[in-house]
Amino acid sequence: MTVTILDTQQLTSSSGDITASYTDITGMAQNLSVAGTSSLILFTASITINGGADNETDVALFIDDSLVCEGRCFVDSNDNELGMVQLAWWETGLSTGTHDFDVRARDGGQVGGIIYTGEIRLSQVIEFTGSDAPVILSEVSGLTSSQTGTASYVDITGMKVTPTITGGSTSLIVVSGTVSFTGSSDQSGFLGLEIESTIEAEGKVYGDAANESQSVGYMFAKKAMTAGTRDFTFQMKNGQGTTEIDTGMERHIQVVEFTNTPSLDEVIGNRTADTTATASFTRLNDMVVSKTSVASSTHFLVCSNQSFDSDSSDAHGVASIRIDGTDEAIGSSGSDGTTIEPGNVGLTVMKTGLSGSIDFETMFKEGTGSWTGLIIATDTDRHLQVIGFTGVTYKLEGTTRDEGGSTLATCRCILLKRDTAAEASRIYTIVDHVNSNGSGAYSFTGIGDNDARYMVVSFDIDTPIVRGVTDDFLQPVVE
């Protein structure tokens, strides 16, 4: 499998007014080239919203002008109670060539929101290619049906999927999704991810009145599950008062499986109390993963989620994913009063090019505004997960020979790859070239995938004399 970060945007520039219709957020509309139908795309965004009083804003991901997922937040007090939307969407089946990946925003039920420039806003487009690339096992999207919370966790309508997984020690399951909650006044709701009858991840937000809704979105990974049919369910329950599903927003859940032995280091299920936030970033309790001997070719997908409470009103907290001393993803969420009106920050970011000893941390701090303190919620599981994809490479080896089967020394060998898996396609891309040695042996190394679409052409160096052509379904092997 080859992992490629096609695009990363980490911006603090102004993005202008948000309008009634979905419009591209400045700097977050990209036209990118993708490998094709055999690849899997991960498209993520973390956007913080500011505004005046009671402003509601929607954020969505669009691929080729089609909405794939969306979330909602509101701002209850300018600069003090910010809102944020975390979105992640897996997409497969895109044709080879260029495609549009746009993060857009619009006014929700009440106008006046603006893109917050006090912290970075983040979007990434990541592509996984090769015959061992991950696959989407199940997905449900586009649901808008209503539901009212209860005192205990219950399944959200349509948000239970039961895929059959490969499982075992080489398998890693990743679940992602977003659900929006609303309420009439001072009401909060929990979003829990249940995997095989156990709540594995949680987040919580509040709805302060009609047209003041917020979404919870996060990503969570599970390693080495038992093979077979397994249950993955987003559930809801009441916090303060009675929460409701916001029927004005689409909700989704996706389950993806990697089977090429990615690593997973994590701090999960943590509800330990932490001190009140300060003006500067400090590490959130024990939310750190420390790794040594990191290879620069490794790609790390880092995801975290944490909920905030306030000991007063008009407050917001800021959380970040810090990698090797740099805050790579940041989000802010408002909290209007103790556990009654909580905020939630979910973050996802991919990073590569790291080496040596690296710390992956969840940081937090107080936001701006006149209030006395922010508290990490102790009634909600928080998590930090670091998924490592080691750069597996492949090789093709052979011997150059003449038509009689005798070895030929020092031939030029060209490695080509058929552009699509279709046998009818005869469009090739030159991948590499080497010379065979004195015994006719040649070797192509560092190939990024093991697709069975390769061929080798050999000819005498500095002449047009072709010595041999292989079939075009050669399959590289692991180096």
N, C-alpha and C positions, 0 to 999 in steps of 0.2 A: 504494500500500500504506500502510495505517495501522498503526503500532506502538503498542501500549498495554501499559504495565506494570500488570497488574491487581492485583498484590499483591507486596510485599517485606517479609520478616521478617528482622531482624538482631537476635538475642536473646542474652542472657547469663544469663537467669533460670534458676532451678532447674527441672528437669523431673521430679523424682521417680525412683523405682526403675523399672528396665526389667524387664518381666515375660516370661513364657513365650510369650505370644501378641503379635502386632503390636498396639501401642497408640499412639495419637496422641502425638507429642512436644509438650509444652506450648507453645502459641502458634503451632503449625505445622499447624493444621487450619483451612482456610478454605473458606467457602461463597461462591463468586464468580459474577457474571453474565458470560456470554460471548455474543458476537455471533451465533454459529450455525454451521451446517454448512460454510460457505464459509471459515471461519477456520482457522488453524493455531495451536495452543497449544504453548509451550515451558514445561515444568515442571522446575525445577532445585532441588537441595539440596546443601549442604556441611555435614556433621555430624561433629564430633570427639567421641570417646568416651574416658572415663577409667574406672578401676576398680582392682581389686587385681591379683593375679598370675593370669595365664592366663585372663582373661575375654574371651569372644567375644560380639560383638554384631552383629545384623543391622539394616540400615536399608532402608526401602522407600518408594516413592512409590505412593500410591493415588489413583485418580480414581473418584469415585462408588462407593467401597468395593471397587473391583477393583484388585488389585496389577498395576502396569504394569512396574516394574523394581525390582531390589534389589541390595544389595552387603553385604559383610561385612568386619569388622575385629576385631582383638583387642588387648588391653592386657596387656603382660607384666610391668609393674611400676607401681604406683600413682603418678600424677603424672609419672612418668619416661618411660615408653614408651607414649604415647597412640596411638590408631588413628583413622582417619577414613574416611568414605565420601563419594564424590562421585557424584552421580546427575544425569542429564539425560534427559528423555523428551519426544518430540514427539508430539502427539495431534491428530487431525483427526476431523471427523464428529460432534462434540458438538452436540446440539440447542440452539437458542436458549433462553436462560434461565439458571438458577443450577445450579452443579455443585460438588461437594466435591473439594477438592485437599488431601490429607493426607500429611504426612511422619510415618512411624511407625517404631518400633523394637521389637525383641524380643531376648531372650536367644538366643545361638547355642549352640554345643556345650557351653560352660561358662558358668555364670551369674555375675553380679556386676558387669556393666558399668553405667555411669551416663553421662548426657549431660554433657559437659565444659562448665563455665561460665567457664573462664579466658579463652576467646576467643569471638567471636561465632559463632553458628550461623546459617546463611543459607538461606532458601528464596525462590524467585521464581516467579510465574506471569505469562507474557508472551503476548499475543495479537497475531497478524498477520492483518489483514483486507484485503479488496479482491481484485479479479480478478487482480492481480499479486502476491498473497501467495505465500510459498514453498510447495512441495509436498514430501511425503515420496516419494522415488523408490523406496526399498527399505527393508525392515526385517526383522530376524530377532530373535525374543525367546522367552523361556521355555525355552531349551535348558539341559539339566542333564547331558548325556552326559559320560563321563569321557575324559581324555586325559593322556598323560605327555609331558613336555617332552624335547627333544633339544638337542644342542650348538648347532645353528643354528636360525634362525627357520623354523617350519613353520606352515601354516594351522591355525587352531583349527576343529575340526569344526563345520560349519554357519555359520561366521562369515565367509563370503565371499559378497558380493553383486555383481551385475553389471548395474546399471541403465543405461538409455539416458538420457543427459543432453542438455540443450539446448546447453550449452557456449557458448564464445565470450566476448567481452570483457565482456558484461553479466552473466555467470553467476558465482555463488559457490556452491561445494559445501561443506556442513558435515556432518562425520561425528562421531557420538558413540556411546559405549557403555561398558559395564562388564563386567569379567571377574574372577572370584574365583579365587585360587590357594591351594593348601595343600601340605603336605609333612610329613615325619616328624620331622626335626630339623635346624635350621640350614640350611634350603634356600631359595633365592630364585629367582624367575622374572621374566622380562621380558614385557611386553605391547607389541607393536609394531603400528602401523597401516601397512599396505602399500597404496599407491595406485599402480596401474599399474607394479608390479614394484620400487617404491622405498619403503623404510621412511621415512615422513614424520614420525612421532611415536612416542615411547616412554615407558614408565614401568616401575618395578620394585618388588616387595615381597617379603617373606619369610614362610614358614610355619615355625613353630618346633617344632610337634608336632601330633599329632592334636587336632582342635578348636581349632587356632590358625591361622586362615585370614585372608587379607586380599584386598581387591579393588583393582584399578586401574581408575579411570574418568576419562576426559577427553574434551574436544571439540577438534576440529581443522578448520580451514577451508582450502580450496584454490580459488584464483581462476583464472578464464579457462582452464579445461580445454578440450581439443578435443571437439567434439560427437561423439556416438556412444555405443557401449556401452563402459563403463569398469569396471575391477575395483577393489573396495574390500574389504580383508581384514584382520581382526584375527589376528595371529600370536603364537606363544609360543616361548620358548626358555629353556633352563636358565641360571641364574646359578651359585650355589653348589649342588652336589649335583643332585638331580633333582626338579623341580617337577611338580605335578599340578594339573589343573583341579578345583576344589571342586564336587562333584556335588550338594551341598546348597544351592547358590545358582543362580538363573536368570541367564543371561548374555544380552546383547543388543547389536545394532549397528543404527544407523539412518543413512540417507543422505538429506539434504534439499538441495534446490536453490532458491536465490534467483536470479531473472532480471531484477531491477530495478536493476542496477548498484550494489550496495553497495560501499563502499571496504574495502580490507584493508591494514593496516599490521602488520608482524610482525617478530619476532626468532625464528628457528627453527633447529633443528639445532645448537644451541649446546652444546658439551661443555667449554668453557673452565674450567679450575680456578679456584676462588674461595677466598678466605681462610676460615678457620674462623669460624663464626657467633659473634656477640657477644650480649650480653644485650638489646640494643635493635635494632629493625629497621634494616637497611641495605639498599641496593639490591643485588640479586643481579647482580653483574658488569655486563654491558651490556644487561640486560633492561629496556629502557625504549623506549616509543614516544612521541615528542613531536609534538603537533599544534598548529597555529596557526589563528587565525580560525575557531574552532569556533562553530557556530551552536547556540543553545540548543534548537532543535527537533530536533537530531540525536540519535538513539538509538545508543549504543555497546554492543555485545555483546563483552565481554572474556573471553578464556579463556587459561589458563596451565596448565602441568604441569611439575613438577620432582621429582627423586628425591634422597634424602639417604643418605649413609653416615655412620657414626660412627667415631671413633678409639678408642672404648671401649665399654662396655656400658651398658644402662639409660639410653638417651638418646632425646630426641625433638626434632625440628626444627619450626619454625613458618614458614609462608610466607603471603604475602598478595598480593592485587591492590590496589595503591594508586592511586587516581584523584584527581588534583588535591590531593594531600596527605592524603587520608583513606583508611584501610584499609577497603575495601568488602566484601571476602571474605577469610576467614582459615581456614587448616586446619593441623593438626598431625599428624605421623606419627612413630612410633617407629623406632629403629634400634638393634640390639642388639650390633653389633660389626663394624666396618670394612665391607667390601663383602659380607660373608657374609649379613648380615641388614639389608637396606636398607628405607627407608620412602619413601612417595610421597605428594605432595599435588597433586591436580588441583582447579582452581577455575574457576567461571564466574559472571559477574555482568553485568547490564545496568544502564546508567546514562544518564540524560538530564538536560536542564536545564543543561548545561555551556556555558561561553562563553569566548572568548578563547584564550589559550595554555594547553594542558593536557598534563600528563605522565601517562602510564599506565605503572606500574612493577610489577615483581615484587620484593617485599621478602622478606628472611628473617632469622631470629634463632634463638638457642638457646632451648630450652624450660626447664622447671624440672628439678631433680634434681641429684644429685651425680655429675657426670661431667665430662670435660675438654674435649669439643668436638664440634662437628658439622661435617661436610664435605659440600659439594655433590658429587653423583655425577658423575664425568667419563666414565663408560662408557655414559651414557644421554642421548639428545637431550632437551633441554628447550625449551619454546616459550612465547612470549607473543604473542597475536594480538588485534588491535583491529579489530572489524568495525563500520563506520559505516553507519547507515541514515538518509539525509537525508530530511527530511520533504517528500515529493512531494505537492503539492496539485493539485486539479483545479477546473474551472469549467464552468458552464452559462450560455449566453447566448441571448437571443432578443428578440423584439419583441411587445408587446401590440397586438392587432388586434381589430376588431369582426368580426361574421359576414360582412361584405362584403369583408374584407381590408384595410380602411383602418386606419392606425395609431391607437392610443388612448394619449393621454398620461396619465401619473401614475396608473397602476393599482397596486393592491396585488398583489404576486406571492408566492405561497406555494410553497416547494419541499418536496415530500414524497418519501419513499422507501418502496417496498414492502418489507415486513419479510423476505420470503423470496424466493428465486429462482423458486419455483413460480408458473407463470402463474395457477393457480387461486386463489392467495392474494390477498386484497384487504384486507389490514391494512396501514395506512400510518403512518409516523412523520413528524411535522413536523420538518424539518431547519433551515429558515431562512426569512426573509421579507425582501423588499426592495420598493421602489417603482420602477416604470419612470419614465424621465425624460420630458422634454417631447417627445421624438421616439418615445416608446414603447419605448425600449431598456432592457433589464434585464440584470443579470449577478449570478450567484451565484458567489462565489469562496471559496477555502479549503476546498473539499470534500475529505474525507479519502480517497475511493476513486473508482474509475471503473466501479463496478458499473452494469450497464444496467437499473436498477430505479427511476429517478427520474421524477417528473412535476411539472408546474407548473400551478397554478390561479391565475387572475387575476380580480379583481373591482374594481368602483369603490370607492375608499376611503370608509369610513364608510357604506357601503350594502350590502345583501345581493345586489346585482346581479352575478351571475357573468358575466364577459366571455369566458372561454375556459378550456378544459382540454386539456392535451396528452395524448398517449399515456403509458403508465407504464413505458416501456422506454427513456427517454432515457439517454444515456451521456455523462458529463462528459469533458472533454478536459484535458490537462495545461495548467496556467497558463503 
